[in-house]
């Protein structure tokens, strides 16, 4: 972001920077970052969330129109080490996808009872900061 390291820049404006990931999961893997430092989503200025996602949306469309011709695109943001965050500056991955490319979320889905979901919803609503 400060321009001290090499980067294959794709897009930049006054709020965000987008560049090629140096350890891509797929061909065309991009990162979109805010120019203002935020370690995690809780620290991210809400005024920057929109420009980050709007830029990712534009880039996803551009990748689809490009000769890379992905069959789909994932947006991925890891918030915290337990979520897989390795670089502690908020960054949104734009991942062009092809069927069988090997990338994906792994895990098991559960089917909790509605009462358990309702109880979790109450806990989350109570923690909302207005």
C-alpha positions as CSV (number, residue, x, y, z in Angstrom):
1,X,0.0,0.0,0.0
2,X,2.8,2.4,0.8
3,X,4.5,1.5,-2.4
4,X,7.7,-0.1,-0.9
5,X,7.0,-3.6,-2.2
6,X,6.4,-4.7,-5.7
7,X,2.8,-5.2,-6.6
8,X,0.9,-5.9,-9.8
9,X,-1.7,-3.2,-9.3
10,X,-5.1,-3.6,-11.0
11,X,-7.1,-0.7,-9.5
12,X,-6.6,2.2,-7.2
13,X,-8.6,5.2,-6.0
14,X,-8.4,7.4,-2.9
15,X,-9.9,4.7,-0.6
16,X,-8.9,1.3,-1.9
17,X,-6.1,-0.5,-3.7
18,X,-6.5,-3.8,-5.7
19,X,-3.6,-6.0,-6.8
20,X,-2.8,-9.5,-7.7
21,X,-2.2,-11.9,-4.8
22,X,1.4,-13.1,-4.8
23,X,0.2,-16.6,-3.6
24,X,-2.8,-17.1,-5.7
25,X,-5.3,-19.9,-5.1
26,X,-6.6,-19.5,-8.7
27,X,-5.5,-17.7,-11.8
28,X,-6.5,-14.0,-11.5
29,X,-6.8,-14.0,-7.7
30,X,-7.0,-10.4,-6.5
31,X,-6.9,-8.6,-3.2
32,X,-8.8,-5.5,-2.4
33,X,-7.6,-3.5,0.6
34,X,-8.5,-0.2,2.3
35,X,-5.8,2.4,2.2
36,X,-6.5,3.2,5.8
37,X,-5.2,0.5,8.1
38,X,-7.7,-1.8,9.9
39,X,-6.5,-5.0,11.5
40,X,-9.9,-6.7,11.3
41,X,-13.5,-6.0,10.4
42,X,-14.3,-4.5,13.8
43,X,-11.7,-1.8,13.3
44,X,-12.7,-1.1,9.7
45,X,-14.3,2.3,9.2
46,X,-17.9,1.5,8.0
47,X,-17.5,4.1,5.3
48,X,-14.8,1.9,3.7
49,X,-16.8,-1.3,3.6
50,X,-18.9,-0.2,0.7
51,X,-16.0,1.0,-1.5
52,X,-14.1,-2.3,-0.8
53,X,-17.1,-4.5,-1.8
54,X,-18.0,-2.2,-4.8
55,X,-14.5,-2.5,-6.1
56,X,-14.5,-6.2,-5.6
57,X,-17.8,-6.4,-7.6
58,X,-16.3,-4.3,-10.4
59,X,-13.2,-6.5,-10.5
60,X,-15.2,-9.7,-10.5
61,X,-17.1,-8.5,-13.5
62,X,-13.8,-7.5,-15.2
63,X,-12.3,-10.9,-14.5
64,X,-15.3,-12.6,-16.0
65,X,-14.9,-10.4,-19.2
66,X,-11.2,-11.0,-19.4
67,X,-9.5,-13.8,-21.3
68,X,-9.2,-15.7,-18.0
69,X,-12.9,-16.6,-18.5
70,X,-13.7,-18.0,-15.0
71,X,-16.9,-19.9,-14.6
72,X,-17.6,-18.1,-11.3
73,X,-16.1,-15.8,-8.7
74,X,-15.9,-16.1,-4.9
75,X,-15.4,-13.1,-2.6
76,X,-13.7,-14.2,0.6
77,X,-12.7,-12.2,3.7
78,X,-11.0,-13.9,6.7
79,X,-11.5,-12.0,9.9
80,X,-9.2,-13.3,12.6
81,X,-6.7,-16.1,12.8
82,X,-9.3,-18.7,13.5
83,X,-11.0,-17.7,10.2
84,X,-7.7,-18.1,8.3
85,X,-6.5,-14.5,8.4
86,X,-2.7,-14.5,7.9
87,X,-2.1,-10.8,7.1
88,X,-3.6,-8.5,9.7
89,X,-4.8,-5.7,7.4
90,X,-8.4,-6.2,6.2
91,X,-8.3,-7.6,2.7
92,X,-11.0,-9.0,0.5
93,X,-10.1,-11.8,-1.9
94,X,-11.6,-11.9,-5.4
95,X,-11.2,-15.5,-6.5
96,X,-12.0,-16.4,-10.1
97,X,-13.3,-20.0,-10.2
98,X,-13.3,-22.9,-12.5
99,X,-15.1,-26.2,-11.9
100,X,-12.6,-28.6,-10.3
101,X,-10.0,-25.9,-9.4
102,X,-9.6,-27.4,-5.9
103,X,-10.6,-24.3,-4.0
104,X,-13.5,-24.4,-1.6
105,X,-14.8,-24.3,2.0
106,X,-14.5,-27.5,3.8
107,X,-16.7,-28.5,6.7
108,X,-19.9,-30.1,7.7
109,X,-23.2,-28.3,7.8
110,X,-25.5,-28.9,10.7
111,X,-29.3,-28.7,11.1
112,X,-29.9,-27.0,14.5
113,X,-33.3,-26.8,16.0
114,X,-35.2,-23.5,15.4
115,X,-35.0,-22.7,19.1
116,X,-31.2,-22.9,19.0
117,X,-31.1,-20.5,16.0
118,X,-33.6,-18.2,17.8
119,X,-31.4,-18.2,20.9
120,X,-28.3,-17.4,18.9
121,X,-30.2,-14.6,17.1
122,X,-31.1,-13.1,20.5
123,X,-27.4,-13.1,21.6
124,X,-26.2,-11.5,18.4
125,X,-28.9,-8.8,18.4
126,X,-28.0,-8.0,22.1
127,X,-24.4,-7.5,21.0
128,X,-25.2,-5.1,18.2
129,X,-23.8,-1.6,18.6
130,X,-26.0,1.1,17.2
